[in-house]
Amino acid sequence: MKIAILSGGTGWHVADLVRAATERGHQPQVLSIEALTARIGGAPRLAVGGTALEQCDGVLLRIIPRGSLEQIIFRIDALHRLERLGIPVLNSPRVIERTVDKFYTSSLLEDAGLKTPRTVVAERMDDAMAAFREMKDVVVKPLFGSNGRGIVRVSDEEIAYRVFRALELERAVYYVQETLPHRGRDMRVFVVGRRVLAAMWRTSDHWCTNIARGARPEKADLPPGWQEMSLAAANAVGAEYAGVDLLETTTGEVHVLEVNGIPGWRGLQETTEIDVAGAVVRHLEGLCRH
Protein backbone atom coordinates (compact mmCIF):
# COMPACT_ATOMS: atom_id res chain seq x y z
CA MET A 1 0.00 0.00 0.00
CA LYS A 2 0.98 3.60 -0.53
CA ILE A 3 0.59 5.31 2.86
CA ALA A 4 0.77 9.06 3.43
CA ILE A 5 1.95 10.07 6.90
CA LEU A 6 0.70 13.60 7.45
CA SER A 7 2.69 15.51 10.03
CA GLY A 8 4.08 18.90 10.93
CA GLY A 9 7.65 17.65 10.66
CA THR A 10 9.82 14.67 11.43
CA GLY A 11 10.36 13.09 14.81
CA TRP A 12 10.47 9.82 16.72
CA HIS A 13 6.85 8.86 16.10
CA VAL A 14 6.99 9.62 12.39
CA ALA A 15 10.19 7.58 12.06
CA ASP A 16 8.58 4.70 13.98
CA LEU A 17 5.56 4.70 11.67
CA VAL A 18 7.83 4.74 8.61
CA ARG A 19 9.75 1.78 10.04
CA ALA A 20 6.61 -0.21 10.82
CA ALA A 21 5.00 0.49 7.45
CA THR A 22 8.18 -0.41 5.56
CA GLU A 23 8.60 -3.65 7.51
CA ARG A 24 5.05 -4.61 6.50
CA GLY A 25 5.87 -4.08 2.82
CA HIS A 26 4.19 -0.70 2.34
CA GLN A 27 5.41 2.51 0.75
CA PRO A 28 5.20 5.24 3.40
CA GLN A 29 5.70 8.87 2.47
CA VAL A 30 6.01 11.63 5.07
CA LEU A 31 4.16 14.78 4.00
CA SER A 32 3.69 18.14 5.68
CA ILE A 33 0.05 18.92 6.34
CA GLU A 34 1.02 22.60 6.28
CA ALA A 35 1.86 22.20 2.56
CA LEU A 36 -1.58 20.85 1.71
CA THR A 37 -3.22 22.21 -1.46
CA ALA A 38 -6.83 21.68 -2.45
CA ARG A 39 -8.30 22.27 -5.92
CA ILE A 40 -11.89 22.68 -7.01
CA GLY A 41 -11.93 21.62 -10.63
CA GLY A 42 -8.88 20.03 -12.20
CA ALA A 43 -6.60 17.44 -10.62
CA PRO A 44 -5.23 16.49 -8.21
CA ARG A 45 -7.97 17.59 -5.84
CA LEU A 46 -5.83 17.24 -2.70
CA ALA A 47 -2.06 17.22 -2.85
CA VAL A 48 1.10 17.92 -0.90
CA GLY A 49 3.80 19.05 -3.26
CA GLY A 50 3.79 16.59 -6.14
CA THR A 51 1.95 13.86 -4.22
CA ALA A 52 -1.77 13.44 -4.92
CA LEU A 53 -3.37 12.22 -1.71
CA GLU A 54 -6.30 10.59 -3.53
CA GLN A 55 -3.78 8.22 -5.11
CA CYS A 56 -2.75 6.95 -1.66
CA ASP A 57 -4.37 3.86 -0.18
CA GLY A 58 -4.55 5.33 3.31
CA VAL A 59 -3.47 8.25 5.47
CA LEU A 60 -1.95 8.21 8.94
CA LEU A 61 -2.42 11.55 10.68
CA ARG A 62 0.42 12.19 13.09
CA ILE A 63 -0.22 15.77 14.15
CA ILE A 64 -2.29 18.87 13.45
CA PRO A 65 0.24 21.70 13.97
CA ARG A 66 -0.73 24.90 15.72
CA GLY A 67 -2.13 27.56 13.42
CA SER A 68 -4.80 30.18 12.97
CA LEU A 69 -8.47 29.25 13.16
CA GLU A 70 -8.66 29.38 9.35
CA GLN A 71 -5.64 27.10 8.96
CA ILE A 72 -6.98 24.50 11.38
CA ILE A 73 -10.44 24.50 9.81
CA PHE A 74 -8.96 24.17 6.31
CA ARG A 75 -6.83 21.16 7.32
CA ILE A 76 -9.77 19.39 8.96
CA ASP A 77 -12.08 20.18 6.02
CA ALA A 78 -9.48 18.80 3.61
CA LEU A 79 -9.31 15.57 5.62
CA HIS A 80 -13.11 15.32 5.49
CA ARG A 81 -12.95 15.67 1.71
CA LEU A 82 -10.26 13.02 1.52
CA GLU A 83 -12.57 10.60 3.31
CA ARG A 84 -15.39 11.46 0.91
CA LEU A 85 -13.01 10.48 -1.90
CA GLY A 86 -12.80 7.04 -0.28
CA ILE A 87 -9.36 7.34 1.36
CA PRO A 88 -9.27 6.02 4.96
CA VAL A 89 -7.78 8.52 7.43
CA LEU A 90 -6.56 7.29 10.81
CA ASN A 91 -7.91 8.81 13.00
CA SER A 92 -10.76 10.34 11.03
CA PRO A 93 -11.26 14.12 11.05
CA ARG A 94 -14.50 13.62 12.97
CA VAL A 95 -12.53 11.98 15.79
CA ILE A 96 -9.91 14.74 15.70
CA GLU A 97 -12.66 17.35 16.08
CA ARG A 98 -13.99 15.48 19.10
CA THR A 99 -10.66 14.93 20.84
CA VAL A 100 -8.67 18.08 20.11
CA ASP A 101 -11.32 20.09 21.99
CA LYS A 102 -11.26 19.18 25.69
CA PHE A 103 -14.82 20.43 26.24
CA TYR A 104 -16.15 18.29 23.40
CA THR A 105 -14.28 15.24 24.75
CA SER A 106 -15.43 15.76 28.35
CA SER A 107 -19.05 16.24 27.31
CA LEU A 108 -19.02 13.03 25.24
CA LEU A 109 -17.50 11.10 28.16
CA GLU A 110 -20.20 12.36 30.50
CA ASP A 111 -22.92 11.56 27.95
CA ALA A 112 -21.55 8.00 27.76
CA GLY A 113 -21.96 7.64 31.53
CA LEU A 114 -18.22 7.68 32.27
CA LYS A 115 -16.90 9.38 35.39
CA THR A 116 -14.80 12.42 34.45
CA PRO A 117 -13.65 15.37 36.59
CA ARG A 118 -16.06 18.18 37.39
CA THR A 119 -15.36 20.97 34.92
CA VAL A 120 -16.57 24.46 34.08
CA VAL A 121 -15.97 25.91 30.60
CA ALA A 122 -16.73 29.58 30.08
CA GLU A 123 -15.79 32.69 28.14
CA ARG A 124 -16.24 35.27 30.92
CA MET A 125 -13.63 35.78 33.62
CA ASP A 126 -16.34 36.27 36.26
CA ASP A 127 -17.68 32.79 35.52
CA ALA A 128 -14.18 31.30 35.74
CA MET A 129 -13.60 32.99 39.11
CA ALA A 130 -16.96 31.67 40.34
CA ALA A 131 -15.92 28.17 39.29
CA PHE A 132 -12.64 28.54 41.17
CA ARG A 133 -14.40 29.72 44.33
CA GLU A 134 -16.76 26.73 44.10
CA MET A 135 -14.03 24.10 43.62
CA LYS A 136 -11.17 25.92 45.48
CA ASP A 137 -8.38 23.77 43.98
CA VAL A 138 -8.43 23.58 40.19
CA VAL A 139 -6.41 22.73 37.13
CA VAL A 140 -6.68 25.32 34.38
CA LYS A 141 -6.08 23.88 30.90
CA PRO A 142 -6.00 25.27 27.38
CA LEU A 143 -9.07 24.12 25.48
CA PHE A 144 -6.75 22.88 22.73
CA GLY A 145 -3.42 21.35 23.73
CA SER A 146 -1.49 18.22 24.60
CA ASN A 147 1.52 16.90 26.53
CA GLY A 148 0.60 18.95 29.57
CA ARG A 149 1.58 22.24 27.93
CA GLY A 150 -0.07 25.33 29.36
CA ILE A 151 -1.64 23.49 32.30
CA VAL A 152 -1.50 25.21 35.68
CA ARG A 153 -2.82 24.23 39.09
CA VAL A 154 -4.38 27.01 41.15
CA SER A 155 -5.47 26.94 44.79
CA ASP A 156 -5.03 30.64 45.73
CA GLU A 157 -7.63 33.24 44.76
CA GLU A 158 -5.09 35.99 44.00
CA ILE A 159 -3.16 33.67 41.69
CA ALA A 160 -6.43 32.54 40.11
CA TYR A 161 -7.24 36.17 39.35
CA ARG A 162 -3.87 36.72 37.70
CA VAL A 163 -4.07 33.51 35.64
CA PHE A 164 -7.60 34.26 34.48
CA ARG A 165 -6.73 37.87 33.74
CA ALA A 166 -3.88 36.74 31.48
CA LEU A 167 -6.22 34.37 29.68
CA GLU A 168 -8.78 37.16 29.31
CA LEU A 169 -6.22 39.29 27.49
CA GLU A 170 -5.66 36.37 25.09
CA ARG A 171 -9.43 36.04 24.56
CA ALA A 172 -9.08 32.41 25.62
CA VAL A 173 -11.83 30.06 26.72
CA TYR A 174 -11.58 29.11 30.40
CA TYR A 175 -11.41 25.35 31.00
CA VAL A 176 -11.45 24.98 34.79
CA GLN A 177 -11.33 21.46 36.21
CA GLU A 178 -11.38 20.24 39.78
CA THR A 179 -8.08 18.91 41.10
CA LEU A 180 -8.43 15.25 41.97
CA PRO A 181 -6.33 13.96 44.89
CA HIS A 182 -4.24 11.03 43.67
CA ARG A 183 -1.18 8.94 44.52
CA GLY A 184 1.23 10.54 42.06
CA ARG A 185 0.35 8.46 39.04
CA ASP A 186 -2.22 7.88 36.35
CA MET A 187 -2.56 5.29 33.60
CA ARG A 188 -2.30 5.66 29.84
CA VAL A 189 -4.22 2.90 28.07
CA PHE A 190 -3.53 2.47 24.36
CA VAL A 191 -6.58 1.26 22.46
CA VAL A 192 -6.43 0.01 18.86
CA GLY A 193 -9.66 -1.09 17.24
CA ARG A 194 -11.85 -2.66 19.86
CA ARG A 195 -9.10 -3.94 22.12
CA VAL A 196 -6.55 -2.67 24.61
CA LEU A 197 -3.07 -3.03 23.12
CA ALA A 198 -0.98 -2.07 26.17
CA ALA A 199 -0.98 0.19 29.20
CA MET A 200 1.49 2.03 31.37
CA TRP A 201 1.55 3.88 34.65
CA ARG A 202 2.83 7.44 34.47
CA THR A 203 4.41 8.17 37.84
CA SER A 204 5.56 11.61 38.92
CA ASP A 205 6.76 13.53 41.96
CA HIS A 206 4.75 16.45 40.54
CA TRP A 207 0.96 16.78 40.46
CA CYS A 208 1.09 16.66 36.63
CA THR A 209 1.70 13.12 35.37
CA ASN A 210 2.41 13.72 31.67
CA ILE A 211 5.51 11.99 30.28
CA ALA A 212 6.40 15.26 28.52
CA ARG A 213 6.45 16.93 31.96
CA GLY A 214 8.87 14.40 33.43
CA ALA A 215 6.68 11.50 34.56
CA ARG A 216 8.25 8.03 34.51
CA PRO A 217 6.66 5.27 32.38
CA GLU A 218 6.13 1.92 34.10
CA LYS A 219 4.52 -1.27 32.79
CA ALA A 220 0.94 -1.69 33.97
CA ASP A 221 -1.64 -4.45 34.17
CA LEU A 222 -5.19 -3.15 34.08
CA PRO A 223 -7.17 -3.54 37.31
CA PRO A 224 -10.68 -5.04 36.99
CA GLY A 225 -13.04 -2.80 35.07
CA TRP A 226 -10.38 -0.50 33.67
CA GLN A 227 -10.28 -2.24 30.29
CA GLU A 228 -14.03 -1.84 29.82
CA MET A 229 -13.80 1.81 30.86
CA SER A 230 -10.96 2.47 28.38
CA LEU A 231 -12.83 0.84 25.49
CA ALA A 232 -15.99 2.78 26.37
CA ALA A 233 -14.04 6.05 26.40
CA ALA A 234 -12.50 5.38 22.98
CA ASN A 235 -15.92 4.39 21.66
CA ALA A 236 -17.50 7.56 23.06
CA VAL A 237 -15.41 9.68 20.68
CA GLY A 238 -15.50 7.11 17.84
CA ALA A 239 -11.72 6.60 17.81
CA GLU A 240 -10.14 3.78 15.83
CA TYR A 241 -7.12 4.13 18.09
CA ALA A 242 -6.61 6.31 21.12
CA GLY A 243 -4.67 7.04 24.26
CA VAL A 244 -7.08 6.94 27.19
CA ASP A 245 -5.90 8.51 30.45
CA LEU A 246 -7.35 7.11 33.69
CA LEU A 247 -6.75 8.37 37.21
CA GLU A 248 -7.62 6.71 40.49
CA THR A 249 -8.24 9.13 43.35
CA THR A 250 -7.15 8.57 46.93
CA THR A 251 -10.73 7.49 47.67
CA GLY A 252 -10.60 4.78 44.99
CA GLU A 253 -12.76 6.45 42.33
CA VAL A 254 -11.52 6.05 38.75
CA HIS A 255 -11.96 8.98 36.35
CA VAL A 256 -11.36 9.26 32.62
CA LEU A 257 -9.20 12.36 32.32
CA GLU A 258 -8.76 12.53 28.56
CA VAL A 259 -8.99 10.67 25.27
CA ASN A 260 -6.19 11.53 22.86
CA GLY A 261 -7.02 11.03 19.18
CA ILE A 262 -3.41 11.48 18.03
CA PRO A 263 -1.66 9.71 20.92
CA GLY A 264 2.05 9.33 21.41
CA TRP A 265 3.53 5.99 22.44
CA ARG A 266 7.25 6.55 22.99
CA GLY A 267 7.01 6.09 26.76
CA LEU A 268 4.62 3.18 26.34
CA GLN A 269 6.99 1.44 23.93
CA GLU A 270 9.63 1.42 26.67
CA THR A 271 7.32 -0.71 28.83
CA THR A 272 6.08 -3.29 26.33
CA GLU A 273 7.43 -5.72 23.75
CA ILE A 274 4.38 -5.11 21.54
CA ASP A 275 5.16 -3.14 18.37
CA VAL A 276 2.77 -0.22 18.90
CA ALA A 277 3.43 1.46 15.54
CA GLY A 278 3.06 -1.92 13.84
CA ALA A 279 -0.37 -2.37 15.43
CA VAL A 280 -1.47 1.07 14.18
CA VAL A 281 -0.31 0.26 10.64
CA ARG A 282 -2.07 -3.12 10.74
CA HIS A 283 -5.29 -1.41 11.77
CA LEU A 284 -5.02 0.98 8.82
CA GLU A 285 -4.59 -2.05 6.55
CA GLY A 286 -7.93 -3.36 7.79
CA LEU A 287 -9.65 -0.03 7.12
CA CYS A 288 -8.23 0.04 3.59
CA ARG A 289 -9.65 -3.41 2.82
CA HIS A 290 -13.21 -2.37 3.64
N, C-alpha and C positions, 0 to 999 in steps of 0.2 A: 504493500500500500504506500501511496504517497501521503505523508502526514505533515501538515503545517503546524509548527509550534509557534504560536503568537505570544510575543513577550515584549517587554520594554527594554530588553538588553540581554546580555549573557550572564550566566551565574551558575552556581552549583546545581540547582534544580533543572535548569534548561539542559545542562550537560548530562545530567542523569537521565533525563527523558530521551535525549539523543542516543545515549548508550543503549538504553533498554529497547528503543524502537529499532536500532540497527541490529542488535542481537537477535531480534525476532524477524529479521529479514525485510524490514520496511525501509523506506527512503524518507527520513526526517529532514525537514528544512526549517531553520530558525528564521522567523520573519518579525520585523518590528511592527507592532500594531499602530504605532505613531506614524508609519509610512503608508497607511492604508489609503487606497483611492477607490472611490465608487463612481460608476458611470451609469447614467440613464440613457439608454440608446447606445448602440455600439458594443464592442466587446474588448477586453473582458469586463464583466460587470463589477467584480470586486477583485482588486489586485494589490500586491505589495511589490513595488519595483516591477520586475518582469515576470513575477509569478502570479498566475491567475488562480485565485483561491477556489473557484468552482471546478477546477481541474484536479483538486486534491480529493482524496478519499475521505479524509477526516481532519479535524482541527483540534489540537490541544491548546487550551487557553491557559497560559502560565501567569499572566498578570495584566491588570488594567492600570497603566501608569496614571499618576496624578495629572490633572489637567483642568481646564476650564469646564464649566457646565456644558457648553456646546461641544467640546471635544469628547467628553465622556458619553454624552447622549449619542453623538455620531458613531462612536465605536460600538456601542451596544446595539444601535439600530442596524449597523452594518452586519453584526453577528446574527441578528434576527433575520436579515435578508438572506444571509448565507444558509441558514437552516431552511428557509423557504425554497431555496434552490436545491435542497435535498442533501446538503453536506452536514453530517453530524458534528456538533461542537460540544466539547467536554470541558467544563460544565456548560450547559446551555445558557444563553443570555438571560432567559427568564430566571434561572437559578442565581445568576450573578446579581440581577436586580434585587432579588430577595435577600441575599446574604451580604452584599456590600453595605447595605443600609441597616444599621443595628436596630432601629425602631421596627422596621419591616420584619426582621428576623425574630425579635422578641415577641412581637404581636402574633406571628404565626406559631411560635412555640406555645404561647398561652392558649391560643385557639385550639391547639392540638391536645390540650390538657396536661402539658408538661410543666413542671415546676421550674420557674425562672425568676431571677431576682426582681424585687419590686423596683419599678423604674418610673420616672417622670420625664417626658420629653416635651419641651416647650420652646417658644421663640422669645418670650418676654423674660427679662431678668427678674422681675418681681415674682413670676411663677417659679423660676429656678430657686430663688431664695426661699420661697415658701416650702418647696420640696426639701431643701436642705434642713430647714427648721423642723420639719416633720420627721425626717429620718436621722438627722444629727451627725451621722458618719456616712459619707457617700463617696462613690467613685465617679468622677466626671470624665466622660469619654467623648472623643469626636464621633459624630454620627457615622462618618466614613473613616476607616482606618484599620490597621492591622499591626501585629507584632508588638502590641503594647505601647505604640507611639502616641504621645499626646495625652496619655491617661494620667490623672492626678487624683490622689485621695485627699479628702478635705473633711476635717472634723472641728474646725474653728470658724466661727461666723465671720470674723474679720478677713480671714484668708479666703473664705467662700465668696465674700463680696469682691475681693480683688480678682479672683479667678473669673467670676462671672462678668465682671466689668470688662476684663480683657476680651472675653468671648463676645460681649456685646459690641465692642468696637470692630470685631471681625465679622459681625452680622452672622454669627454662628447659631446653630440650633443647640439648645442645652439638652444633653442626655445625662441625666442624673440618676444614678443607681445606688441602691443601698449597699453598704459594705457588709459582706457576709463573714462572720468569724470562722476561720478555718485553721487547719494544722500545718500550714506552710506548703501545701501542695494541691494541685488539681490534676485531672487526667485528660489527656488528649487521646481520643478514640478515632482511629482512621477507618472510615467506612468506604467500601467500594462495592457498587451494586447493592445487593440486599444482604450483605454480610459484613461483619467486623473483620478487618484484615489484621490489625495489630493495635496495641495500645501502650501508652507510656505514662508514668507519673512525671509531672514537672514539679520539682522540689526547689524551694527558694528560701533564703533567709529574709527576703523582702516580702511585702504583702502582695506584690505583683509576681505572678508565676509564669510569665512568658519566657520561652527559651531565649528570645531576642533581648530580654532584659536580664539575662544571667542565670535563669533557672537551670537546674541540672536534670537531664533526661534519665529516667530509670525504667527498666522493663516492668510492665504491669500485667497482672491477670485481673480480668474484670470481676468484681464482686457480683453476687446474684442480683439480677434485675438491671444492671448497668448496660448490658448488651441490648436489651429490649428498648431501654431509654435512648440509647445512641441511635439505633435504627429508626425509632420513631421521630427523633429530631431531624435526621437526614431526610426522612420521608416528608416531614412537615414543610420543608422548603423545596422538595422535589429534586434533591441533589443525586446525581449518579455516583459521585464520590464526594467525600466531605471530611473535614476535621471537626469533630464534635468535642467541645470542652465541658467537662463535668466537674463539679466541686461539691465535696461533702463538708457540711458545716460541723462545728464542734458539737452540735446537738444531734448529728446523724442524718440530717436532711440532705438530699442530693438535688442539686440544681443544675440545669443546663445553662451554662454561661453564654455560649456562642456556637454558631455553626458556620464554619469557614468554607466557602464555595471554591476558593482557590488555595487549598491548604498546602503548607510546607511539610516536609517529612525528613529533613536532614537529621534533626535530633532523634526522631523515631527510628530512623534507619540504624542509628548507633545501638539500639536496644533490641533489634530483631534480625533474624537471618532471612526473613521474607524480603524479596525484591519488590519494594513498594512501587517504584517507577514501572517495573515490569507488569505489575498488577493493573496499574492505570492504563498502560498501553493495551494490555489484553482486553480490558473492558471497552476501550474504544473500538477494538477489532469487532467485538460483538455488536456494537451499535452500528458499525458500517455494514454488517451482514444483513441487517433488518431493513 
